[in-house]
Amino acid sequence: MNKLIPISMLFFSTSAICNTITILPNVKSGLPTFIQEPNLYQAPDFDHFNFTYGYLSEQAEAFAELPIALGSIERVCIKTTFSEVSYKEGSAQSGVLVYTYSTNSEGEKAYNTTIGDRVALDEMSEHCFDESSWVYRNWLADKNMTFTPYSSSFAIIEDVRVVIQGELVLSQEPAVFVTQYLDFISKVGFDQSANFYHTDSIRELKALFEQGLDKNSQNVIFIKNIAFGTDVTIEEIAMMTDEEFMNTFLRIMEKVQGSNTINSSYLKVLNDFEYQDIKYIVVETREDLQGHSVKQHEVILLKKEGEYWKLYMVENLKGFFI
C-alpha cells in the first residue's frame, strides 16, 4: 500500500537522543564572500506583518534548514570563519543579524523583527544566542533559520556553520523513521547520522574494517586513509565509540558521490514488508541533478534495537570493501 507520511505522525512512539549537529547553511552569494555590516541604527526595511512562507529568508543572506527529527533545542551557535582579517582595527566586529518574529500570548505570530549578536572580529568568530533563547521556539517550529553574517570592517567570509545542541526524537514507526533519516542526511549529512544506525550494524562493520586493516587489505587501507586520515592507527580506530567510528566512516560518502548530503526534493514510502526480523522499506526519491529531477528507488533495511527500528545496512556498506 502506498503511503505518504504526515508530519503529525513524527511525535508518536518516539525515542529521544541528546546530540550536537552542525549544519552548513545556504549563503546566497556563495562562499567565499564579503557581507558588509547592515545599518544597525535604523529599523529593518521589511514588512513586519508578512508571515508568508519564505518571506524572512528573502531578507536574509543565509538560510539553514533544520531536520524534522529535531525535537528540542538547548543551544545554538553560529560560527563564521574569516580570512584577510585586519587586527590593526581593534574595534572591528563580527556580527549576525537574525530575522525572526515575536509571538503573542497565544503563540501566534505578532510581528517580524530582528535580533543580533556581535563579538570581536577574529578568524573564527562564534555567536551564541544564550540571552535570546526564546528564538529557539521559532526555529524549532519552523525548522529553519534565517540570518545574515557580516563584519564591520573588510574581511572575507570563508565558512559559516550552525551548531545546534538538542535532542533528536526518532520515531518507532518504521516508515516515519526512514522519512526522518532521509530528511536528516539531506539537511545535515551522512557523517552525523550514526544515531540512526543499529548498534549491531555499526559493530559488525567496525569488526570487518579492523580485520581488513589487520590483513593489510589495500582496499580497506585506502578507505581508512580517505575517511579516517593517514595518521590514524588501527589502535585508535579500535578505541573509538560506535557513534564516533560510524560518523567518521561515513565521511567516505562525500568522496564517493561528491557531497555529504543527498539533494532530494521529494520522498515517498511506496511499500514495506518484514522478513526474518528485518523490515524492508521501499522508497522513491527525486534528486535534483544539473537542473533535472531524477527518480530513484531504494530499499532500506531496518532491524529492531530494543523497541525501536534502526538502520541495518551492513551489506550495503560492505560494498566499500570489495
Beta strands, then each sheet from edge to edge (+ up, - down):
strand 1: 14-23
strand 2: 26-27
strand 3: 62-65
strand 4: 70-83
strand 5: 93-103
strand 6: 109-120
strand 7: 124-128
strand 8: 144-151
strand 9: 156-171
strand 10: 264-275
strand 11: 278-289
strand 12: 292-305
strand 13: 308-311
sheet 1: 1+ 9- 4+ 7-
sheet 2: 2+ 3- 8+ 5- 6+
sheet 3: 10+ 11- 12+ 13-
end
